[in-house]
Amino acid sequence: MVEIKGSAISSNPALEPKCTPLVKPIKRKRISLSNIGTPPNNILVDLLRCQCRVKKTERCSSLVKSYSVCHGNVMGTGQYQGRSNCGDELEALYMYALVVPPAIPTGASADEN
């Protein structure tokens, strides 16, 4: 499963200033996306939710919702779609919130605010 270094998050230029306080506890940790419920994993989820609140995109909201549904099922029944973790959902959320730059709307330039 995918593992993320906290140091890579802290130096990420896509990190919103409002969300930077959430990085400190995981800065020197390796976070396995399949270990749901662990403290570093929970902090990462909080960080990604913060990023999505700032981005305010429908795609980000749907990824947060997808992860939440998976997490609730795994914590409740032990499985979600035949899996015992939410690594895929968390990876998709991470990729969108911190790795993939937001798209510029058609007809707009990068200089417009």
DOVEX-172164 format. One line per 5 residues: number of its first residue (from 0); their letters; for each residue x, y negated, z of C-alpha. Coordinates in steps of 0.2 Angstrom, whole numbers, plus 5000, padded with zeros to 4 digits. Example, Ala and Ser with C-alpha at 12.3 -4.5 7.8 and 13.67 -1.06 7.14 Angstrom:
BEGIN
0) as) 5062,5022,5039; 5068,5005,5036
//
This chain:
BEGIN
0) mveik) 5000,5000,5000; 5005,4982,4998; 5015,4973,5011; 5017,4954,5012; 5031,4945,5021
5) gsais) 5026,4931,5032; 5041,4921,5027; 5035,4921,5009; 5018,4913,5014; 5026,4899,5024
10) snpal) 5037,4894,5009; 5022,4895,4997; 5018,4878,4988; 5000,4883,4986; 4998,4884,5005
15) epkct) 4986,4870,5011; 4992,4858,5024; 4977,4861,5035; 4981,4880,5035; 4999,4879,5040
20) plvkp) 4997,4881,5059; 4990,4899,5055; 5007,4904,5047; 5018,4902,5063; 5012,4918,5071
25) ikrkr) 5016,4929,5056; 5031,4919,5049; 5043,4933,5054; 5031,4948,5051; 5028,4960,5038
30) islsn) 5010,4962,5035; 5003,4979,5028; 4986,4975,5019; 4980,4992,5023; 4981,4990,5042
35) igtpp) 4965,4981,5045; 4962,4975,5063; 4980,4973,5068; 4984,4955,5075; 4995,4950,5060
40) nnilv) 4982,4956,5048; 4968,4947,5056; 4979,4931,5056; 4982,4933,5037; 4963,4935,5035
45) dllrc) 4960,4919,5045; 4973,4910,5034; 4965,4916,5018; 4948,4911,5024; 4955,4894,5028
50) qcrvk) 4963,4892,5010; 4946,4897,5003; 4937,4884,5014; 4948,4871,5007; 4947,4877,4989
55) kterc) 4928,4878,4989; 4927,4889,4974; 4913,4902,4971; 4926,4915,4967; 4935,4913,4983
60) sslvk) 4919,4914,4993; 4914,4930,4984; 4931,4938,4988; 4929,4933,5006; 4912,4941,5006
65) sysvc) 4918,4956,4998; 4932,4958,5011; 4920,4955,5025; 4908,4969,5019; 4922,4981,5017
70) hgnvm) 4929,4977,5035; 4912,4979,5043; 4910,4996,5035; 4927,5002,5039; 4926,4996,5057
75) gtgqy) 4908,5003,5058; 4908,5019,5049; 4926,5022,5045; 4924,5021,5027; 4920,5009,5012
80) qgrsn) 4918,5017,4995; 4928,5032,5000; 4942,5022,5007; 4947,5020,5025; 4955,5002,5023
85) cgdel) 4951,4986,5014; 4969,4984,5006; 4962,4981,4988; 4949,4968,4994; 4963,4959,5004
90) ealym) 4975,4960,4990; 4963,4952,4978; 4959,4938,4991; 4978,4935,4994; 4981,4934,4975
95) yalvv) 4967,4922,4972; 4970,4911,4988; 4989,4910,4988; 4996,4916,4972; 4985,4912,4957
100) ppaip) 4984,4893,4954; 4967,4886,4953; 4961,4883,4935; 4959,4866,4928; 4941,4863,4922
105) tgasa) 4939,4861,4903; 4942,4843,4897; 4951,4838,4913; 4970,4835,4914; 4981,4840,4929
110) den) 4984,4821,4933; 4965,4818,4937; 4960,4817,4955
//
